[in-house]
Amino acid sequence: MTDQYHIHIVGCVPRSGTTLMTELMVNCFNIDAYTAHEYSIYKEFPHDYQILCTKKPNDIERVTYPLKVNPQLYVIYLLRDPRDAISSRSHAKNNEDKKIWGNLRTWLDHQAIADSLSQHPRFITIRYEDLVSAPDATQDRLLQQLPFLSRRVKFSEFHTVAKPSEKSQAALGEIRPISAASVGNWRKHKAYLKAQVEKYGDISDILIRLGYELDKQWLEEFKDVVADNSDEPEKVMPKWKQYWMRYLTTPRRKLLYRLSISPTFGKCINRLRHGIRTNVRNDTHA
């Protein structure tokens, strides 16, 4: 049987570059199966494929177990300067709500998971800043780490061939040449960032460790800034739901995932699960 590879793209927070990374993958490499937008790693894929590409930023919280049991799974993690990542605003309806999707607590939690997986041979960290400033070099690196891939076009030529879904288009904004113009945009949102640092603590040490700063001098930029945390997206899960997820939903998902990758009956299980779902949009391509 021909090997089937699954590439799943996750991020430090939403707005970390996962949509751009996914569109680059499916447009610039020869990948025969993908999903229209976000797709949980635990969700079944009902079609035959050789290489499947999916993405869901917050699945960084869920990839440890699938990496353990599925030798054909590769995870690409988008790392982005936390200051830019948590202050990036959605392109969708941007003029109406200017929605922010991330906070510093989530970034710190997700980066801790990424640190714990950093030595895993199938966990690949891509810096957003490298992707947008040196796209072709990033593509060359991916070809080395994912040897089953073959190039269709260069990442730098993405805008000439891109055909994103409606949801991906909304997340990306207009299709244009890859640019590093968004790097450093956090300076436009200092009030929010100051409030986040006051709430969750100084992040200078991790910025220095990751190469985003040389010292703590950047904090001087906030000296005369009035903190404003009104834009923070906070979603607090009720305690009962946390227990439900931990003791029922997550174990069930892990079991079904383990069964779904079985070479004997995995395909049948995936198609059965997909068939019994109700009111599911057709968001798969193969």
Phi, psi and omega in degrees: 000138179293138178298141174245126182249140178239122174253120180242130186253127181231173183215169178292326171202168167303153184071030178259000179108010184292325179294314177300315180300317180296315180295324175297317181298310188281340179265333188250348172246161175277092180239126189263353180215136181200173180243157188295325179204228186288141186207116184300144178296336180272355180278137183292148173244117193275355187255158172288149179198164170257316177227121179250136177236124179226167178207145171199108188309312186284359176290357170306333179287348188237355191278347184300313180293311178304322177296329181288322189255347184241101182289352180260006181264132174236134181247128173255122182253122177271113175261132179223144175317121185302330181293318176288318186297315186278348179254000179291136183252143183298141174287328183296122180053034187300326181287343183267311187239345179044051189288132172263139187253347188231159170228168187291328179299315180296317179301314181297317179296316182291322179293327177298320177295316179300320177299320182291338181256003190299335180266000180287131185294343180248018174246113189245119178267126175242124176282131177304320182297323176290321182299316185274340180263334180219067186299320183289324176295322177295319178297318178300320179296319179295323177297327178287321184273341177236076189293348178278352179276153171227141184283137173258310173218164178288148176305323182294346179256010183310316186295343180274345183235353188297136174223070184289156174290169181300319181291319178294322178299319180295322180287325182279332193082213181286151175280121185210167176303145179299135185219149177267017185298334183278349180291125181092007180294348180301337181293346176275354186228044186295326181298316179293316182295320178298318179296321179294318179293321178296324183281318189249354175107160180297130181253016184301317183299317181287328175297319179292316180299323182273357176087014179274339177217157176265335183202194182266012184299332182301333181295338179298336181293345183260004188306314184254017182268137176270121183295142179214108183257016186295339182272357186296128176276111180242122176238110181260117180280130179303151183303318182297324180288325176299316178294320179300315179296315186291318189258346181238301186295310184296313176300322178296316180298318180296318179297313180294325177295315179300318179291324185291338180263005178295129178292343183275308185228015181299316181299317180297318180295317180298316181290324177295313179299317181294322182292329183269355175292142179249148177055042179260128177287153175278092183244026178242152180225124177205000000 
